[in-house]
Amino acid sequence: MSDPTSASTTRCFGAAVNLSSRLEGLNKHYGTQILATDRVRKECRHDFLFRSVDKVLPKGAVNPVNIFELVGALPGTADANVPEATEEQLDLCEKWEHVYRLYSERRWDDLERMVGEFLSEFPTDPVAAVYAGRTSEYLKNPPGDGWNGVRE
């Protein structure tokens, strides 16, 4: 029998590993590279730039999870593995948080205008493209009163 602590036989189990796997899969949907939970964002917020992406209920999870995109290292913090965020990325994140707030507040008409403005400035942003589609959907068919923003 092999040593259970060797790298070739070590296995990870549990909710955290399952959540990590689900977040990795969500990158395809949002067009992102690295998604993180709110807990990770809070732990790393002094060194890294994040932006809000969504509130999801990943398969197998019991509670909704706020997810964030890791955009880059904050200026002045050195991390060889994560490039420093550019001025454009800092600007994008600041403006995106205003857009995301409108979504959270169910302000569909304002959101439609702001997503359009955002996309005119950042036309290749994949997260904004997801929200442009959602905004159109919610303008036609607004979610019910019990809507809490959670995507399954």
Secondary structure, DSSP 8 states (H G I E B T S, - for coil): ---TTSTTT----SHHHHHHHHHHHHHHHHT-S-EEEHHHHHHHTTTEEEEEEEEE--TT-SS-EEEEEEEEE-TT---TTS-B--HHHHHHHHHHHHHHHHHHTT-HHHHHHHHHHHHHHSTT-HHHHHHHHHHHHHHHS---TT--SEE-
